[in-house]
Each structure stands twice: as C-alpha cells, then as structure tokens.
C-alpha cells in the first residue's frame, strides 16, 4: 500500500466490546468535569444538550491524543500483565489438581 492510499476500516461493536459508560451523561461534580463538559458541549453542541463520556473521549482524542494514548497504553500493559499472572496461576492450579489425581490413583 502506498503512503498516499488510505485504509478504510469498519468497526462493528458487539455486546462484548461495548462500554455502557460511554453513553452516560457526565455528572459535573468537580470543577474539572464542569469545565470539560462545558468545553465539549461548546465544541460538539449535542442536540439534546447532554455531554456523554463518549463525547469527551472524542474531543480529547481529537485535541489531546497523546494523553489518551498514554492512558490506553497503560491500560493495555496492565491487562496484558494480568493475563500472564492469570495463566501462571491457572497452570499452578492445574498442576496441583493433576498431582492430587496422581496421588488418588
């Protein structure tokens, strides 16, 4: 693919990949949230006047991508590490059960 070609990708959400929190209206309980909701609201001007978490993510991704990427990368790394820990623990449990079965036989 040349550098001038664009890649069109269609993302299809399934129940497993949907994040219900994205559609929640942001509760403006702190000064930062109040400011951010006002900023995003002015930027996107949602029809119903409500700013959702998804709206905030959209604007932050557009205007401050390095922040969002840092959070996403950290989340991915922690999830990957947790997956490795889970595999190790699963292997230990499996080995212990296998040893217990061998003792019974």
C-alpha positions in Angstrom: 0.0 0.0 0.0 1.4 3.4 -0.9 1.7 6.2 1.7 -1.0 8.1 -0.2 -3.6 5.4 0.0 -6.0 5.4 2.9 -7.2 2.3 4.7 -10.9 2.1 5.3 -11.8 0.1 8.4 -15.3 -0.5 9.6 -15.5 -1.2 13.4 -18.6 -3.2 14.4 -19.4 -3.1 18.1 -20.8 -6.2 19.7 -22.2 -6.6 23.2 -18.8 -7.9 24.3 -17.0 -4.8 23.1 -19.5 -2.1 24.0 -18.8 0.0 27.0 -22.0 1.2 28.6 -20.3 4.0 30.4 -19.7 5.8 27.1 -23.3 6.7 26.7 -23.7 8.0 30.3 -24.2 11.7 30.7 -21.3 13.2 32.6 -22.1 14.2 36.2 -20.5 17.6 36.8 -19.4 17.0 40.4 -16.0 18.6 40.2 -14.6 21.8 38.7 -12.6 19.9 36.1 -15.7 18.0 35.0 -17.7 21.2 34.8 -15.1 22.9 32.7 -14.7 19.8 30.5 -18.4 19.3 29.9 -18.8 23.0 29.1 -15.8 22.8 26.7 -17.0 19.6 25.0 -20.6 20.9 24.9 -19.5 24.1 23.1 -17.3 22.1 20.7 -19.9 19.5 19.7 -23.1 21.2 20.5 -25.1 18.0 21.1 -28.8 18.1 20.1 -30.1 17.1 23.5 -27.7 19.4 25.3 -26.2 16.4 27.2 -22.5 15.7 27.1 -21.7 12.0 27.3 -18.4 10.3 28.2 -18.1 9.3 24.6 -18.3 12.9 23.6 -15.5 13.7 26.0 -13.4 10.9 24.7 -14.0 12.0 21.1 -12.9 15.6 21.8 -9.9 14.5 23.9 -8.8 12.1 21.2 -9.0 14.8 18.6 -7.3 17.6 20.6 -5.0 15.7 23.1 -4.3 12.3 21.5 -1.0 11.8 23.4 -3.0 11.9 26.7 -5.5 9.4 25.6 -2.8 7.1 24.1 -0.8 7.1 27.3 -3.9 6.0 29.3 -4.8 3.4 26.6 -1.2 2.0 26.6 -1.0 1.8 30.4 -4.4 0.0 30.4 -3.2 -2.4 27.8 0.1 -3.2 29.6 -1.7 -3.8 32.9 -4.2 -6.0 31.2 -1.5 -8.0 29.4 0.4 -8.4 32.7 -2.7 -9.5 34.5 -3.4 -12.1 31.7 0.1 -13.5 32.2 -0.4 -13.7 36.0 -3.8 -15.5 35.4 -2.1 -18.0 33.1 0.6 -18.7 35.7 -1.9 -19.2 38.4 -4.1 -21.4 36.2 -1.0 -23.6 35.5 -0.2 -23.9 39.2 -3.8 -24.9 40.0 -3.8 -27.4 37.1 -0.5 -28.9 38.2 -1.8 -29.2 41.8 -5.0 -30.9 40.7 -3.0 -33.2 38.5 -0.7 -34.1 41.4 -3.7 -34.7 43.6 -5.3 -37.0 41.0 -2.0 -38.9 40.7 -2.0 -39.5 44.5 -5.5 -40.9 44.3 -4.7 -43.3 41.5 
